[in-house]
Amino acid sequence: MDLNKRQEQFADAFLLAVAAVAGFQAMKPPVDNDSVDWTIASRLPRRPKIDIQMKSRGVEDADAEDDFIRYDLKRKNYDDLILTDLLAPRLLVLVLVPKGIEGWLALTPEQLILRRCAYWVSLAGQPPTTNETSVRVHVPRTNLFDVASLEGLMQRANDQEPL
């Protein structure tokens, strides 16, 4: 399997692990034609859902010094993620992995470690672009995609607040 497909599967496993610990259901549409790779659903009172476009990329340790992760997102994905009048809000989730595949995972009888981490950003309401192929987006490092942030995002979706 090529490296990009491995990264995609690793990112999916990461999202499933976070959603499982948060107690949310994760569903993968059979076809991604609307920039939605996953839908996460909750049993909060309004039964909120969040649609997620997953991306992954390898990083060096030196890349961890910036406040933002710069990511070149395909124009089609950008156009789909800036929409605002949706029933389910949309997020871009970017999973970072070490450059060398041997560093992605560590397993012992006591623990399973998935290396590095993921970050999220909402692009809802961003301006349309005239770029033809891609748009550079800035994903804040403060937006760690973990159990606590997913729970908070889901509560905001339940309360119909912008993400």
Backbone as JSON, one array per atom type, in Angstrom:
{
  "sequence": "MDLNKRQEQFADAFLLAVAAVAGFQAMKPPVDNDSVDWTIASRLPRRPKIDIQMKSRGVEDADAEDDFIRYDLKRKNYDDLILTDLLAPRLLVLVLVPKGIEGWLALTPEQLILRRCAYWVSLAGQPPTTNETSVRVHVPRTNLFDVASLEGLMQRANDQEPL",
  "N": [[0.86, -1.18, 0.0], [0.54, 2.24, -0.79], [2.18, 5.16, 0.63], [0.47, 7.41, 1.03], [-2.09, 6.24, 1.21], [-1.72, 4.69, 3.49], [-1.36, 6.72, 5.39], [-3.9, 7.86, 5.27], [-5.51, 5.76, 6.27], [-4.41, 5.57, 8.83], [-5.1, 8.09, 9.85], [-7.89, 7.81, 9.88], [-8.12, 5.78, 11.83], [-7.17, 7.18, 14.03], [-9.18, 9.19, 14.34], [-11.39, 7.53, 14.86], [-10.62, 6.42, 17.32], [-10.59, 8.69, 19.02], [-13.3, 9.5, 18.83], [-14.56, 7.21, 19.88], [-13.69, 7.13, 22.57], [-14.83, 9.51, 23.43], [-17.44, 8.77, 23.32], [-19.05, 8.94, 21.09], [-20.7, 8.26, 17.98], [-19.16, 7.28, 14.98], [-19.42, 7.63, 11.56], [-18.78, 6.57, 8.28], [-19.28, 7.86, 5.16], [-20.2, 6.03, 2.19], [-19.27, 7.12, -0.18], [-17.26, 9.9, -0.91], [-18.3, 12.69, -1.98], [-18.83, 15.21, -1.3], [-16.97, 16.44, 0.23], [-16.97, 15.24, 2.76], [-15.68, 13.07, 4.88], [-16.16, 11.73, 7.23], [-18.87, 11.43, 9.55], [-19.71, 12.49, 12.69], [-21.7, 11.6, 15.39], [-23.88, 12.43, 18.1], [-25.6, 11.69, 21.19], [-26.64, 13.8, 22.52], [-29.19, 16.16, 23.6], [-30.28, 17.44, 21.18], [-29.41, 15.74, 19.27], [-26.93, 16.21, 17.79], [-24.76, 16.46, 14.91], [-21.53, 16.32, 13.41], [-19.79, 17.02, 10.52], [-16.87, 15.81, 8.94], [-13.93, 16.55, 7.21], [-11.16, 14.76, 6.51], [-7.66, 15.01, 6.63], [-4.19, 14.28, 6.17], [-0.74, 14.49, 7.02], [2.81, 14.13, 6.83], [5.23, 15.2, 9.23], [8.15, 16.96, 10.37], [9.99, 17.18, 13.47], [10.82, 19.81, 13.83], [8.84, 21.28, 12.6], [6.96, 21.72, 14.51], [7.14, 24.14, 15.79], [5.76, 26.42, 14.95], [2.81, 28.54, 15.32], [0.68, 27.91, 13.75], [-0.41, 25.4, 11.47], [0.39, 25.1, 8.21], [-1.48, 24.27, 5.43], [-2.08, 23.02, 2.25], [-5.02, 22.96, 0.81], [-7.22, 21.25, -1.33], [-9.02, 22.98, -3.85], [-11.75, 22.27, -4.32], [-12.44, 20.98, -1.89], [-12.07, 23.14, -0.14], [-14.06, 24.93, -1.07], [-16.35, 23.45, -0.4], [-16.12, 23.37, 2.38], [-16.38, 25.98, 3.31], [-19.01, 26.63, 3.4], [-21.99, 27.86, 5.0], [-24.74, 27.68, 5.68], [-25.76, 25.14, 6.77], [-27.09, 22.03, 8.03], [-25.51, 20.3, 9.55], [-22.52, 21.21, 11.03], [-19.25, 21.69, 9.55], [-15.91, 20.44, 9.7], [-12.41, 20.72, 9.15], [-10.1, 18.28, 9.74], [-6.86, 17.72, 10.56], [-4.48, 15.34, 10.58], [-1.38, 14.81, 11.92], [1.57, 13.06, 11.26], [4.65, 11.37, 12.11], [7.49, 11.75, 9.89], [8.8, 9.35, 9.18], [7.46, 6.15, 8.74], [7.86, 4.16, 10.62], [7.75, 5.45, 13.04], [5.12, 5.99, 13.65], [3.53, 4.41, 15.36], [3.43, 2.82, 18.51], [3.52, -0.02, 20.52], [2.8, -1.76, 23.43], [2.28, -4.25, 26.03], [0.96, -2.66, 27.89], [0.17, -0.26, 26.69], [-1.03, 1.6, 23.85], [0.28, 3.63, 21.47], [-0.38, 6.25, 19.38], [1.27, 8.17, 17.16], [1.58, 11.33, 16.05], [-0.37, 13.9, 16.39], [-3.66, 15.44, 16.08], [-5.34, 18.22, 14.58], [-7.93, 20.71, 14.4], [-10.03, 22.77, 12.33], [-12.5, 25.18, 11.61], [-13.75, 26.25, 8.6], [-15.96, 27.6, 7.89], [-17.72, 30.25, 6.49], [-15.5, 31.55, 5.49], [-13.95, 33.54, 2.92], [-14.85, 33.15, -0.58], [-12.61, 31.73, -3.05], [-10.32, 32.62, -5.67], [-8.4, 31.02, -6.52], [-7.27, 28.29, -8.5], [-6.55, 25.59, -8.05], [-5.75, 24.98, -5.34], [-5.97, 26.04, -1.88], [-4.23, 27.72, 0.58], [-4.54, 26.92, 3.88], [-4.69, 27.82, 7.35], [-4.17, 26.07, 10.16], [-4.87, 26.27, 13.48], [-2.61, 25.54, 16.1], [-3.58, 25.53, 18.62], [-6.0, 24.32, 18.46], [-6.33, 21.5, 19.2], [-7.26, 18.25, 18.31], [-8.86, 16.35, 20.28], [-10.31, 14.26, 22.87], [-11.59, 15.98, 24.75], [-11.84, 18.39, 23.26], [-13.46, 17.52, 21.14], [-15.79, 16.81, 22.52], [-16.52, 19.36, 23.45], [-16.9, 20.71, 21.0], [-19.05, 19.24, 20.01], [-20.99, 19.85, 21.91], [-21.28, 22.57, 21.39], [-22.31, 22.38, 18.79], [-24.71, 21.13, 19.42], [-25.91, 23.19, 20.83], [-26.34, 24.89, 18.8], [-24.37, 26.71, 18.11], [-21.78, 28.52, 16.43], [-18.92, 26.73, 15.17]],
  "CA": [[0.0, 0.0, 0.0], [1.39, 3.42, -0.85], [2.26, 5.95, 1.86], [-0.72, 8.24, 1.2], [-3.19, 5.38, 1.67], [-1.41, 4.34, 4.88], [-1.66, 7.9, 6.2], [-5.36, 7.99, 5.31], [-6.03, 4.75, 7.2], [-3.96, 5.94, 10.16], [-5.94, 9.22, 10.27], [-9.2, 7.24, 10.2], [-7.99, 5.09, 13.13], [-7.04, 8.23, 15.04], [-10.5, 9.76, 14.54], [-12.24, 6.52, 15.51], [-10.2, 6.3, 18.72], [-11.06, 9.87, 19.75], [-14.76, 9.44, 18.89], [-14.95, 6.12, 20.77], [-13.47, 7.54, 23.96], [-15.82, 10.56, 23.71], [-18.76, 8.16, 23.37], [-19.8, 9.35, 19.92], [-20.71, 7.33, 16.86], [-18.51, 7.78, 13.77], [-19.94, 6.96, 10.36], [-18.05, 6.94, 7.07], [-20.12, 7.71, 3.97], [-19.58, 5.14, 1.21], [-18.63, 7.93, -1.22], [-16.99, 11.28, -0.51], [-18.45, 13.61, -3.1], [-19.21, 16.5, -0.73], [-15.9, 16.76, 1.18], [-17.29, 14.68, 4.07], [-15.1, 11.74, 5.05], [-16.75, 11.14, 8.43], [-19.87, 12.15, 10.32], [-19.71, 12.09, 14.11], [-23.03, 11.85, 15.93], [-24.0, 12.39, 19.55], [-26.94, 11.51, 21.74], [-27.05, 14.99, 23.27], [-30.62, 16.36, 23.38], [-30.68, 17.77, 19.82], [-28.79, 14.73, 18.4], [-26.08, 16.92, 16.82], [-23.77, 15.76, 14.08], [-20.46, 17.15, 12.84], [-19.17, 16.4, 9.35], [-15.42, 16.02, 8.99], [-13.03, 16.28, 6.09], [-9.89, 14.32, 7.1], [-6.42, 15.11, 5.87], [-3.04, 13.82, 6.95], [0.56, 14.78, 6.41], [3.99, 13.86, 7.64], [5.92, 16.4, 9.71], [9.39, 16.86, 11.13], [9.85, 17.79, 14.79], [11.02, 21.25, 13.71], [7.59, 21.9, 12.16], [6.09, 21.92, 15.67], [7.43, 25.41, 16.44], [4.85, 27.47, 14.51], [1.49, 28.58, 15.95], [-0.28, 27.39, 12.79], [0.05, 24.43, 10.49], [-0.01, 25.53, 6.88], [-1.88, 23.1, 4.66], [-2.65, 23.35, 0.95], [-6.27, 22.22, 0.67], [-7.78, 21.31, -2.68], [-10.05, 24.01, -4.04], [-13.08, 21.67, -4.14], [-12.65, 20.81, -0.45], [-12.22, 24.48, 0.44], [-15.4, 25.43, -1.44], [-17.36, 22.71, 0.37], [-15.95, 23.61, 3.82], [-16.69, 27.35, 3.69], [-20.46, 26.79, 3.44], [-22.46, 28.23, 6.34], [-26.15, 27.37, 5.93], [-25.82, 23.68, 6.79], [-27.63, 21.45, 9.27], [-24.37, 19.77, 10.33], [-21.31, 21.98, 10.76], [-18.14, 20.93, 8.97], [-14.57, 20.74, 10.16], [-11.22, 20.09, 8.58], [-9.24, 17.68, 10.77], [-5.55, 17.42, 9.98], [-3.69, 14.43, 11.42], [0.06, 14.87, 11.64], [2.31, 11.83, 11.59], [6.08, 11.52, 11.86], [7.89, 11.49, 8.5], [9.09, 7.92, 9.03], [6.31, 5.33, 9.14], [8.21, 3.38, 11.8], [7.46, 6.24, 14.23], [3.69, 6.28, 13.79], [2.82, 3.57, 16.31], [4.19, 2.04, 19.48], [2.59, -0.93, 21.18], [3.3, -2.63, 24.49], [1.11, -4.82, 26.71], [0.29, -1.65, 28.71], [-0.3, 0.94, 26.0], [-0.98, 1.77, 22.4], [0.59, 5.03, 21.23], [-0.48, 6.72, 18.01], [2.06, 9.4, 17.12], [1.68, 12.62, 16.64], [-1.67, 14.35, 16.88], [-4.54, 16.02, 15.07], [-5.84, 19.57, 14.84], [-9.16, 20.98, 13.67], [-10.37, 24.15, 12.02], [-13.73, 25.43, 10.86], [-13.57, 27.23, 7.53], [-17.28, 28.17, 7.59], [-17.76, 31.7, 6.37], [-14.32, 32.12, 4.85], [-14.32, 34.07, 1.6], [-14.56, 32.32, -1.76], [-11.27, 31.93, -3.59], [-10.15, 32.6, -7.13], [-7.38, 30.02, -6.82], [-7.85, 27.23, -9.33], [-6.26, 24.22, -7.62], [-5.7, 24.79, -3.9], [-5.99, 27.2, -1.0], [-3.44, 27.48, 1.8], [-5.29, 27.2, 5.11], [-3.88, 27.86, 8.56], [-4.84, 25.31, 11.21], [-4.24, 26.67, 14.74], [-2.12, 24.47, 16.99], [-4.4, 25.54, 19.84], [-7.19, 23.5, 18.19], [-5.99, 20.08, 19.28], [-8.43, 17.38, 18.15], [-8.79, 15.3, 21.29], [-11.62, 13.94, 23.42], [-12.19, 17.18, 25.35], [-12.25, 19.34, 22.23], [-14.59, 16.96, 20.41], [-16.96, 16.96, 23.38], [-16.88, 20.77, 23.42], [-17.44, 21.01, 19.67], [-20.37, 18.61, 19.9], [-21.9, 20.65, 22.73], [-21.56, 23.79, 20.63], [-23.23, 22.0, 17.7], [-26.01, 20.88, 20.07], [-26.46, 24.5, 21.2], [-26.44, 25.61, 17.52], [-23.36, 27.78, 18.1], [-20.75, 28.27, 15.39], [-17.71, 26.06, 15.63]],
  "C": [[0.9, 1.24, 0.0], [1.24, 4.26, 0.43], [1.01, 6.8, 2.08], [-1.91, 7.44, 1.72], [-2.97, 4.96, 3.13], [-1.74, 5.51, 5.81], [-3.16, 8.09, 6.34], [-5.97, 7.0, 6.3], [-5.63, 5.06, 8.63], [-4.83, 7.09, 10.7], [-7.33, 8.73, 10.65], [-9.17, 6.55, 11.57], [-7.9, 6.1, 14.26], [-8.42, 8.82, 15.37], [-11.42, 8.79, 15.26], [-11.89, 6.36, 16.98], [-10.72, 7.48, 19.54], [-12.58, 9.82, 19.9], [-15.23, 8.36, 19.87], [-14.8, 6.52, 22.23], [-14.47, 8.62, 24.36], [-17.24, 10.0, 23.8], [-19.65, 8.54, 22.2], [-19.7, 8.29, 18.83], [-20.03, 8.0, 15.66], [-18.97, 6.94, 12.59], [-19.19, 7.49, 9.14], [-18.98, 6.76, 5.88], [-19.43, 6.81, 2.95], [-18.84, 5.89, 0.1], [-18.43, 9.33, -0.67], [-17.09, 12.17, -1.74], [-18.81, 15.02, -2.63], [-18.2, 16.94, 0.33], [-16.25, 16.34, 2.61], [-16.75, 13.25, 4.1], [-15.75, 10.99, 6.21], [-17.87, 12.03, 8.94], [-19.82, 11.59, 11.74], [-21.04, 12.53, 14.7], [-23.04, 11.65, 17.44], [-25.44, 12.14, 19.95], [-27.29, 12.65, 22.68], [-28.5, 15.3, 22.87], [-31.04, 16.65, 21.94], [-30.1, 16.78, 18.8], [-27.88, 15.38, 17.35], [-25.14, 15.98, 16.09], [-22.75, 16.78, 13.6], [-19.87, 16.37, 11.68], [-17.69, 16.78, 9.31], [-14.77, 15.65, 7.67], [-11.67, 15.98, 6.72], [-8.76, 14.54, 6.11], [-5.3, 14.66, 6.78], [-1.77, 14.24, 6.23], [1.67, 14.46, 7.4], [4.67, 15.17, 8.03], [7.23, 16.03, 10.39], [9.17, 17.51, 12.48], [9.99, 19.3, 14.72], [9.75, 21.97, 13.28], [6.69, 22.27, 13.33], [6.28, 23.29, 16.33], [6.46, 26.53, 16.04], [3.52, 27.39, 15.25], [0.4, 27.99, 15.06], [0.39, 26.33, 11.93], [-0.48, 24.92, 9.14], [-0.3, 24.28, 6.05], [-2.53, 23.57, 3.37], [-3.82, 22.42, 0.68], [-6.78, 22.35, -0.76], [-8.94, 22.29, -2.74], [-11.45, 23.45, -3.8], [-13.4, 21.5, -2.66], [-12.86, 22.15, 0.24], [-13.63, 25.02, 0.17], [-16.49, 24.74, -0.63], [-17.3, 23.02, 1.87], [-16.28, 25.04, 4.24], [-18.2, 27.61, 3.77], [-20.94, 27.05, 4.87], [-23.87, 27.77, 6.64], [-26.39, 25.86, 5.85], [-26.45, 23.19, 8.08], [-26.53, 20.9, 10.15], [-23.14, 20.62, 10.01], [-20.2, 21.08, 10.25], [-16.81, 21.41, 9.53], [-13.55, 20.09, 9.23], [-10.42, 19.56, 9.75], [-7.98, 17.21, 10.07], [-4.76, 16.57, 10.97], [-2.24, 14.51, 10.97], [0.7, 13.58, 12.09], [3.8, 12.11, 11.4], [6.41, 11.18, 10.4], [8.15, 10.0, 8.25], [7.97, 7.07, 9.57], [6.61, 4.5, 10.4], [7.93, 4.13, 13.1], [5.99, 6.5, 14.48], [3.04, 5.59, 14.99], [3.8, 2.9, 17.24], [3.18, 1.21, 20.28], [3.33, -1.75, 22.22], [2.08, -3.27, 25.14], [0.33, -3.79, 27.53], [-0.3, -0.49, 27.92], [-0.18, 0.82, 24.49], [-0.77, 3.26, 22.17], [0.49, 5.29, 19.73], [0.24, 8.06, 17.97], [1.67, 10.23, 15.93], [0.3, 13.04, 17.12], [-2.48, 14.94, 15.73], [-5.01, 17.38, 15.55], [-7.07, 19.8, 13.98], [-9.27, 22.47, 13.37], [-11.71, 24.17, 11.3], [-13.43, 26.52, 9.84], [-14.89, 27.91, 7.16], [-17.19, 29.68, 7.56], [-16.52, 32.34, 5.79], [-14.69, 32.59, 3.45], [-14.05, 33.06, 0.47], [-13.17, 32.66, -2.3], [-11.31, 31.96, -5.11], [-9.05, 31.62, -7.52], [-8.03, 28.87, -7.59], [-7.65, 25.83, -8.76], [-6.29, 24.03, -6.11], [-5.7, 26.13, -3.17], [-5.15, 26.85, 0.23], [-4.29, 27.89, 3.0], [-4.33, 27.13, 6.29], [-4.67, 27.2, 9.68], [-4.15, 25.64, 12.52], [-3.8, 25.47, 15.58], [-2.88, 24.45, 18.31], [-5.64, 24.67, 19.69], [-6.83, 22.02, 18.13], [-7.28, 19.26, 19.16], [-8.26, 16.21, 19.11], [-10.2, 15.1, 21.85], [-12.31, 15.18, 23.97], [-12.65, 18.17, 24.29], [-13.44, 18.81, 21.43], [-15.87, 17.07, 21.23], [-17.46, 18.42, 23.38], [-17.49, 21.19, 22.09], [-18.84, 20.44, 19.51], [-21.39, 19.37, 20.74], [-22.27, 21.94, 22.02], [-22.51, 23.5, 19.47], [-24.63, 21.76, 18.27], [-26.7, 22.2, 20.4], [-26.62, 25.41, 19.98], [-25.55, 26.85, 17.51], [-22.37, 27.48, 17.0], [-19.54, 27.57, 15.99], [-16.51, 26.9, 15.25]]
}
